[in-house]
Amino acid sequence: MYSVDQLDLCTEIFKLYHIRLQLFSRPYKNPEMIDFGLRSILFEEYDYNAMLDRIHSVLRPGAIVYFQDSAGISYNAFSLQEGPVASEYEFGVLGPWKRGSTAEEILEKLNDSYSIPEEKNEQLLPVIQRIPENMNREKWINLCSRIIGRLISPDGNVSFYVPEEAFMVNDSPARQAALKKRTQYTQLKNEHLRNGFTNQSMLMKAVRSGNYAQATDYIYRYLNFQIKYRQNNGLSADAVFYELNSLLRYAAVQAGVNALRLDEIYLKYDRLADQHPSAEEIPCTMMVRDYCDVISKYAKQYSPVVSSCVDYIDYFYSDPITLQELAERNSVSVPYLSSLFSSEIGMTFTDYLNQTRISHAKAMLMYSPYSIQEISARCGYNDSSYFTRVFKKLTGTSPLKYRAVMHLKSEAAEYPVHYNE
């Protein structure tokens, strides 16, 4: 059974990103909190239990489901029953969250779909305003892979898929019959999906061992399945490469490679995917080889104490962290931890903490609209001037110049450059 600490830790991690992790088991307690009661305002006597049952029915082992309702509100869900350890909960739901739509735009979509009285509009708007904005898609997939993978898959590997079901509807008898028929179809299709999941697991296993020859045998099976599955279901195949890049990075971290050594490879292929919208144009075997090479060269298993410290820093880099705090958490002395950390990581605790924070800062500079001051605070630096000095020391340039150069290099930059440092 998962310890309270594990589930609480996951919940707290997602809170840092303003996303709620909700855990459910039948009979459901307060099911209306899955959307802050939005559907109960829209529809009289909305059946939240039926909604949660439908979500549960499309889950499959080792996978994270993504679904978006007709108003543009999104969720991720995953099963906790087939993971490495039994849980008192049946499944978890991340959300609700939105991306790219304001509360007013979502309300407008709802009004286009349903006849909503004016007084209900006044009730709905503050509820929708509570729904947080999520990060960009690729970073979200990487975050979910790292955190949720530990809970739902024996080897930490996860896949992502989009079911055909939408949930922002009132449940008429005719719709219930249609749902039953669709569920039967889904069960038949799941057998096919399990084959794809097996290919992914074998690919990840080969990469973790640094076995490039074996990995190339599975990369084509994996890509063929993912691309055909998306095309057959009316989905874009463009995201396959982003997902593969995140999966391979996660495999390298699992193999014991310091995450900081992976940033250059990850960002290289992330930019390449931006520049080549067609998945067929991207050299996937080259990416697999690069990850296998770095695993063969740098893979290392840390001691339990150092692994605990590294995980804590990677998760809570935005918080104040001291060597004294980590020593107390691991019941060791500060001098012992300092020596052990330096010998295994190859750098001091302070250097590793700064490199971790600057690594996240670089990603925010490339992919977020935050100002330099905001990024400084989000990366654990209360003083933006000190943040700039550390950034320049480690990268050779200022945060503002780094953002400008990276955006110039990318033909498909997601956000404009901000010059309000």
Backbone torsions as a table, in degrees:
resi	resn	phi	psi	omega
1	MET	NA	136.9	178.8
2	TYR	-62.9	138.6	176.3
3	SER	-74.6	157.1	177.4
4	VAL	-59.3	-35.2	-178.8
5	ASP	-61.1	-43.2	-178.6
6	GLN	-62.9	-50.0	-178.3
7	LEU	-68.3	-39.3	178.1
8	ASP	-64.0	-38.4	179.5
9	LEU	-62.6	-45.8	178.2
10	CYS	-60.2	-42.8	179.7
11	THR	-61.4	-43.5	-178.8
12	GLU	-67.6	-35.6	178.8
13	ILE	-62.4	-46.0	-179.8
14	PHE	-69.7	-26.8	175.8
15	LYS	-62.1	-32.1	178.0
16	LEU	-59.4	-27.8	179.5
17	TYR	-101.4	11.2	176.8
18	HIS	65.3	24.6	178.1
19	ILE	-111.2	134.9	-179.1
20	ARG	-88.7	136.5	169.3
21	LEU	-105.2	116.2	-179.2
22	GLN	-111.6	136.0	-177.2
23	LEU	-112.6	133.9	-173.8
24	PHE	-129.5	145.9	167.4
25	SER	-150.9	151.7	-178.4
26	ARG	-82.9	141.3	-2.9
27	PRO	-70.8	140.8	-174.4
28	TYR	-72.0	139.3	175.8
29	LYS	-105.2	127.4	-179.9
30	ASN	49.2	53.0	-177.3
31	PRO	-62.6	-23.4	-178.1
32	GLU	-66.6	-15.4	-179.7
33	MET	-72.5	-7.9	178.9
34	ILE	-62.7	-25.7	177.4
35	ASP	-134.7	25.2	-178.4
36	PHE	60.7	22.7	178.9
37	GLY	82.9	14.3	-176.0
38	LEU	-60.4	-46.2	-177.2
39	ARG	-69.4	-28.2	178.2
40	SER	-68.7	-25.1	174.5
41	ILE	-77.5	-40.1	-178.2
42	LEU	-68.2	-44.2	-171.7
43	PHE	-124.2	138.3	176.4
44	GLU	-70.4	131.7	176.6
45	GLU	53.5	45.5	178.7
46	TYR	-62.0	136.5	-175.4
47	ASP	-91.3	89.1	179.0
48	TYR	-67.4	-31.0	178.1
49	ASN	-61.5	-42.6	178.4
50	ALA	-64.6	-37.5	178.8
51	MET	-63.2	-47.1	179.6
52	LEU	-65.7	-35.5	175.7
53	ASP	-61.7	-39.7	-179.5
54	ARG	-67.9	-40.5	176.5
55	ILE	-59.6	-45.6	-178.8
56	HIS	-62.7	-33.1	-175.2
57	SER	-69.8	-22.8	-177.5
58	VAL	-97.1	-0.6	-179.9
59	LEU	-77.4	151.0	176.3
60	ARG	-142.4	158.8	-173.5
61	PRO	-58.2	138.6	172.9
62	GLY	67.5	20.0	-176.6
63	ALA	-130.4	150.0	174.5
64	ILE	-110.9	122.6	-178.6
65	VAL	-89.3	137.3	172.0
66	TYR	-114.4	129.6	172.7
67	PHE	-143.7	149.1	-177.3
68	GLN	-130.2	133.0	-178.4
69	ASP	-85.4	178.9	-173.3
70	SER	-68.7	-10.9	177.6
71	ALA	-94.2	-2.0	-179.1
72	GLY	87.8	14.3	177.2
73	ILE	-92.7	133.9	-169.9
74	SER	-116.1	157.8	176.4
75	TYR	-144.7	157.7	163.3
76	ASN	-123.4	143.5	179.6
77	ALA	-137.1	153.9	-178.8
78	PHE	-155.4	149.3	-179.3
79	SER	-84.7	142.3	176.3
80	LEU	-107.9	2.3	-173.2
81	GLN	-86.9	-25.4	-176.4
82	GLU	-107.8	15.2	-178.6
83	GLY	-76.1	-175.3	-176.7
84	PRO	-66.4	-23.8	180.0
85	VAL	-134.7	144.3	-179.5
86	ALA	-66.7	152.7	179.6
87	SER	-134.3	151.6	175.8
88	GLU	-73.5	-15.9	178.4
89	TYR	-98.1	149.7	-179.7
90	GLU	-88.0	-37.3	-179.5
91	PHE	-159.8	165.1	179.1
92	GLY	-123.7	152.5	179.0
93	VAL	-130.5	127.9	173.6
94	LEU	-98.9	118.6	179.5
95	GLY	138.9	-175.6	5.1
96	PRO	-77.4	158.9	173.6
97	TRP	-150.7	162.6	179.6
98	LYS	-130.4	161.1	177.9
99	ARG	-143.6	113.6	173.5
100	GLY	87.4	-0.6	-179.9
101	SER	-122.7	137.1	176.0
102	THR	-81.4	166.1	177.5
103	ALA	-60.0	-38.0	179.9
104	GLU	-65.9	-38.6	179.2
105	GLU	-67.3	-38.9	177.7
106	ILE	-65.0	-41.8	178.4
107	LEU	-62.8	-36.9	178.3
108	GLU	-64.9	-40.3	177.2
109	LYS	-61.8	-41.3	179.2
110	LEU	-64.1	-39.8	178.1
111	ASN	-67.1	-31.2	176.3
112	ASP	-68.2	-30.5	-175.6
113	SER	-92.1	-29.5	-174.1
114	TYR	-134.0	153.1	175.5
115	SER	-83.9	99.5	-174.3
116	ILE	-107.0	120.7	177.0
117	PRO	-61.8	155.3	-177.2
118	GLU	-58.7	-39.6	-178.5
119	GLU	-65.4	-30.1	177.3
120	LYS	-73.6	-32.8	175.2
121	ASN	-58.7	-39.3	179.7
122	GLU	-67.0	-31.4	177.1
123	GLN	-76.8	-36.9	-173.9
124	LEU	-72.1	-39.0	-172.3
125	LEU	-57.0	-50.2	179.0
126	PRO	-64.2	-29.5	176.5
127	VAL	-66.5	-46.1	-179.9
128	ILE	-65.3	-34.4	179.8
129	GLN	-66.1	-21.4	177.0
130	ARG	-73.8	-19.6	-176.1
131	ILE	-74.8	122.4	-173.4
132	PRO	-77.5	160.5	174.0
133	GLU	-87.5	133.5	-179.3
134	ASN	-95.7	166.5	177.9
135	MET	-72.8	176.7	179.9
136	ASN	-67.5	159.8	-166.9
137	ARG	-59.5	-44.9	-174.8
138	GLU	-66.1	-41.4	179.6
139	LYS	-67.5	-35.6	179.0
140	TRP	-66.0	-42.7	178.4
141	ILE	-60.8	-42.0	-179.7
142	ASN	-64.8	-42.4	179.6
143	LEU	-63.4	-46.4	-179.9
144	CYS	-63.0	-40.3	-179.7
145	SER	-60.0	-43.0	-176.1
146	ARG	-69.0	-42.0	-171.2
147	ILE	-90.9	-50.0	-176.0
148	ILE	-74.3	-29.6	-179.3
149	GLY	-55.5	-34.0	-179.3
150	ARG	-67.7	-25.0	-175.4
151	LEU	-90.3	-30.5	-167.0
152	ILE	-114.3	-6.7	-176.4
153	SER	-133.1	134.3	-179.5
154	PRO	-56.4	-36.8	-179.0
155	ASP	-103.7	7.8	177.9
156	GLY	82.6	-2.5	-179.3
157	ASN	-85.8	139.3	178.7
158	VAL	-133.3	156.5	171.7
159	SER	-119.5	161.6	178.9
160	PHE	-120.1	139.9	174.4
161	TYR	-150.2	161.3	-176.8
162	VAL	-115.8	116.1	177.8
163	PRO	-75.1	167.2	-178.9
164	GLU	-82.6	-12.3	-173.6
165	GLU	-77.2	141.7	169.9
166	ALA	-119.5	155.1	-168.5
167	PHE	-121.3	-6.0	-178.7
168	MET	-88.5	70.0	-178.6
169	VAL	-147.2	156.2	172.1
170	ASN	-87.3	143.2	-170.3
171	ASP	-95.2	95.9	175.4
172	SER	-85.5	162.3	176.6
173	PRO	-56.6	-39.1	180.0
174	ALA	-63.6	-39.1	179.8
175	ARG	-68.8	-38.9	178.0
176	GLN	-58.9	-41.0	178.1
177	ALA	-64.8	-40.4	178.9
178	ALA	-65.1	-38.7	178.5
179	LEU	-63.5	-39.4	179.7
180	LYS	-62.8	-43.1	179.4
181	LYS	-64.7	-40.6	-179.5
182	ARG	-67.9	-35.5	178.2
183	THR	-62.3	-40.3	177.5
184	GLN	-62.1	-40.5	177.8
185	TYR	-64.8	-40.5	179.9
186	THR	-61.2	-40.0	180.0
187	GLN	-62.1	-39.1	177.2
188	LEU	-66.6	-38.3	-177.6
189	LYS	-72.5	-26.8	-178.1
190	ASN	-61.0	-30.4	177.8
191	GLU	-61.5	-41.2	176.9
192	HIS	-65.5	-39.4	-179.4
193	LEU	-65.7	-35.3	179.8
194	ARG	-62.3	-34.4	177.0
195	ASN	-63.3	-40.7	177.3
196	GLY	-64.8	-37.8	178.4
197	PHE	-64.0	-37.9	178.4
198	THR	-63.0	-43.8	178.1
199	ASN	-59.7	-41.9	179.4
200	GLN	-63.6	-43.7	-179.3
201	SER	-62.2	-42.4	-179.8
202	MET	-67.7	-36.6	176.6
203	LEU	-62.6	-46.6	-179.0
204	MET	-63.7	-38.7	179.1
205	LYS	-63.1	-43.1	-179.9
206	ALA	-65.5	-41.1	-179.3
207	VAL	-67.1	-41.7	179.7
208	ARG	-58.7	-32.2	179.2
209	SER	-86.1	-2.9	-178.8
210	GLY	73.9	17.8	-177.2
211	ASN	-88.9	90.7	-176.4
212	TYR	-65.8	-40.9	-178.8
213	ALA	-59.4	-44.6	179.4
214	GLN	-70.4	-36.5	-179.6
215	ALA	-63.5	-36.1	179.9
216	THR	-66.5	-26.2	177.2
217	ASP	-65.8	-33.4	-175.5
218	TYR	-96.0	-19.9	-176.0
219	ILE	-63.7	-39.4	-179.1
220	TYR	-70.9	-36.9	176.3
221	ARG	-63.6	-43.6	180.0
222	TYR	-61.6	-49.5	-176.9
223	LEU	-66.0	-42.4	179.6
224	ASN	-60.1	-43.1	179.5
225	PHE	-64.6	-49.2	-175.4
226	GLN	-62.8	-44.1	-178.1
227	ILE	-68.3	-45.8	179.9
228	LYS	-64.6	-39.8	180.0
229	TYR	-60.8	-44.4	-179.4
230	ARG	-67.3	-42.4	-179.9
231	GLN	-64.8	-40.8	-179.9
232	ASN	-67.2	-22.9	-178.8
233	ASN	-106.3	17.0	176.1
234	GLY	70.2	25.3	-178.5
235	LEU	-108.5	155.7	178.3
236	SER	-73.9	137.3	177.8
237	ALA	-88.6	-1.5	-174.5
238	ASP	-64.2	-29.2	-175.8
239	ALA	-77.5	-9.3	-176.6
240	VAL	-57.7	-42.4	-176.1
241	PHE	-68.2	-40.8	177.4
242	TYR	-60.3	-44.0	-178.9
243	GLU	-65.1	-40.8	179.1
244	LEU	-63.2	-41.8	178.4
245	ASN	-59.9	-43.2	179.3
246	SER	-66.6	-40.6	179.8
247	LEU	-64.2	-43.2	-179.0
248	LEU	-68.3	-37.0	176.4
249	ARG	-63.3	-41.2	179.9
250	TYR	-65.2	-38.6	178.3
251	ALA	-62.2	-39.1	179.7
252	ALA	-66.9	-40.4	177.2
253	VAL	-63.2	-42.1	177.5
254	GLN	-61.0	-33.6	-178.7
255	ALA	-73.6	-9.3	177.3
256	GLY	104.7	10.7	178.0
257	VAL	-80.1	133.4	176.5
258	ASN	-59.0	129.1	-175.6
259	ALA	-57.2	-29.5	-179.0
260	LEU	-64.4	-30.1	-179.8
261	ARG	-73.6	-13.3	-175.0
262	LEU	-95.6	-12.9	-174.7
263	ASP	-59.8	-41.8	-176.9
264	GLU	-63.3	-44.9	179.2
265	ILE	-65.5	-46.6	-177.3
266	TYR	-59.3	-48.0	-178.2
267	LEU	-69.1	-32.3	177.8
268	LYS	-59.4	-49.4	-177.3
269	TYR	-80.2	-22.9	173.8
270	ASP	-65.2	-44.1	177.2
271	ARG	-67.4	-37.3	179.5
272	LEU	-62.6	-38.7	178.1
273	ALA	-66.2	-35.4	176.4
274	ASP	-62.4	-36.4	-174.6
275	GLN	-83.5	-18.3	-178.9
276	HIS	-126.1	93.2	-176.0
277	PRO	-65.1	-21.4	179.6
278	SER	-91.0	126.4	-177.9
279	ALA	-61.2	-28.4	-177.2
280	GLU	-69.1	-18.3	-175.8
281	GLU	-87.6	-5.8	-171.9
282	ILE	-97.8	132.3	-178.0
283	PRO	-75.8	83.4	-175.7
284	CYS	-66.1	-37.6	-179.7
285	THR	-65.8	-32.8	177.3
286	MET	-65.9	-39.6	179.0
287	MET	-64.9	-44.3	178.5
288	VAL	-60.5	-42.7	179.7
289	ARG	-62.3	-42.3	-179.9
290	ASP	-61.8	-43.1	179.4
291	TYR	-67.9	-40.4	178.3
292	CYS	-63.3	-38.6	179.7
293	ASP	-63.5	-45.0	-178.4
294	VAL	-69.7	-31.5	176.5
295	ILE	-67.2	-44.8	179.7
296	SER	-61.5	-32.0	-175.2
297	LYS	-87.1	-38.2	-168.9
298	TYR	-118.3	-5.2	-176.4
299	ALA	-59.3	132.5	-178.4
300	LYS	-155.7	138.3	176.6
301	GLN	-95.4	119.3	-179.9
302	TYR	-81.8	161.4	174.1
303	SER	-66.3	158.6	-179.8
304	PRO	-54.4	-39.4	-178.4
305	VAL	-65.4	-47.5	-178.7
306	VAL	-68.7	-39.3	177.1
307	SER	-59.2	-42.0	177.9
308	SER	-61.7	-42.6	-179.8
309	CYS	-66.3	-44.8	-179.4
310	VAL	-62.0	-45.3	178.9
311	ASP	-60.8	-42.5	-178.7
312	TYR	-63.8	-44.5	179.1
313	ILE	-63.9	-43.1	-179.2
314	ASP	-62.8	-34.3	-178.3
315	TYR	-83.5	-40.1	-170.2
316	PHE	-117.1	34.9	-178.6
317	TYR	-60.9	-23.9	-178.3
318	SER	-79.7	-12.7	179.5
319	ASP	-91.5	160.7	172.1
320	PRO	-65.5	123.9	-178.7
321	ILE	-130.2	131.7	177.8
322	THR	-123.4	158.3	176.7
323	LEU	-64.0	-35.4	178.0
324	GLN	-60.5	-43.7	179.7
325	GLU	-61.8	-45.3	-179.4
326	LEU	-66.2	-37.7	178.6
327	ALA	-63.0	-42.9	179.3
328	GLU	-66.0	-38.4	179.4
329	ARG	-63.7	-30.0	-177.0
330	ASN	-106.4	8.0	175.9
331	SER	56.5	44.0	175.8
332	VAL	-131.7	166.5	179.4
333	SER	-80.3	157.6	179.4
334	VAL	-63.1	-46.5	178.7
335	PRO	-60.4	-40.6	-179.5
336	TYR	-64.0	-45.8	-179.1
337	LEU	-64.5	-40.0	179.6
338	SER	-61.1	-44.2	180.0
339	SER	-67.9	-43.9	-179.2
340	LEU	-64.3	-43.2	-179.4
341	PHE	-61.3	-47.1	-178.3
342	SER	-64.6	-40.0	-177.2
343	SER	-70.3	-34.9	-177.6
344	GLU	-88.2	-39.2	-177.5
345	ILE	-84.7	-30.3	-178.7
346	GLY	89.7	10.1	175.8
347	MET	-155.1	165.3	-179.7
348	THR	-72.7	165.4	177.0
349	PHE	-58.0	-45.5	-178.4
350	THR	-62.6	-42.8	178.8
351	ASP	-63.1	-42.1	-179.7
352	TYR	-65.9	-42.8	179.1
353	LEU	-61.0	-44.8	178.9
354	ASN	-64.8	-41.7	179.9
355	GLN	-65.6	-38.0	177.2
356	THR	-63.3	-46.6	-179.7
357	ARG	-64.2	-42.2	-179.9
358	ILE	-68.4	-33.7	175.7
359	SER	-59.8	-45.2	177.1
360	HIS	-67.9	-36.3	178.8
361	ALA	-62.7	-40.5	179.0
362	LYS	-61.2	-42.4	178.3
363	ALA	-64.2	-41.2	178.8
364	MET	-65.2	-37.9	178.3
365	LEU	-63.6	-34.0	-179.0
366	MET	-80.6	-38.0	-166.5
367	TYR	-116.8	-7.1	-177.0
368	SER	-114.9	161.5	177.0
369	PRO	-91.4	6.3	-174.4
370	TYR	-65.8	148.7	174.5
371	SER	-73.9	169.3	178.7
372	ILE	-60.1	-41.2	179.7
373	GLN	-62.8	-41.0	179.9
374	GLU	-66.1	-43.7	179.8
375	ILE	-63.6	-41.3	177.6
376	SER	-55.6	-48.5	-179.2
377	ALA	-66.9	-39.8	-179.3
378	ARG	-68.9	-18.7	179.7
379	CYS	-102.9	12.7	172.8
380	GLY	92.7	10.3	179.5
381	TYR	-110.1	114.3	178.9
382	ASN	-74.7	-24.4	-178.7
383	ASP	-107.7	111.2	-177.3
384	SER	-67.1	-27.4	177.8
385	SER	-68.0	-41.9	177.1
386	TYR	-65.3	-40.4	176.2
387	PHE	-56.8	-44.9	-179.5
388	THR	-62.7	-40.1	179.0
389	ARG	-64.6	-44.2	178.7
390	VAL	-64.2	-43.5	-179.8
391	PHE	-59.7	-45.5	-178.7
392	LYS	-66.9	-35.4	179.0
393	LYS	-63.8	-39.2	-175.6
394	LEU	-87.0	-26.0	-175.4
395	THR	-113.4	-17.4	-179.1
396	GLY	86.5	2.8	-179.9
397	THR	-148.3	167.6	180.0
398	SER	-82.8	160.4	177.9
399	PRO	-57.9	-40.8	-178.3
400	LEU	-63.7	-44.5	178.7
401	LYS	-67.8	-38.3	178.7
402	TYR	-59.9	-45.2	179.2
403	ARG	-61.0	-44.3	-178.5
404	ALA	-62.9	-45.6	-178.9
405	VAL	-64.2	-44.1	-179.2
406	MET	-63.6	-37.8	178.9
407	HIS	-71.7	-32.8	175.9
408	LEU	-67.0	-35.4	-178.9
409	LYS	-73.2	-26.4	-176.2
410	SER	-95.8	122.7	179.6
411	GLU	-75.9	-15.3	-177.0
412	ALA	-126.8	48.9	-178.6
413	ALA	-61.1	134.1	-174.3
414	GLU	-76.7	-31.3	-176.3
415	TYR	-128.1	149.5	176.1
416	PRO	-71.7	158.1	178.1
417	VAL	-74.4	136.2	178.3
418	HIS	-106.2	128.9	-178.6
419	TYR	-110.4	28.9	-177.3
420	ASN	-103.0	45.9	179.0
421	GLU	-67.7	NA	NA
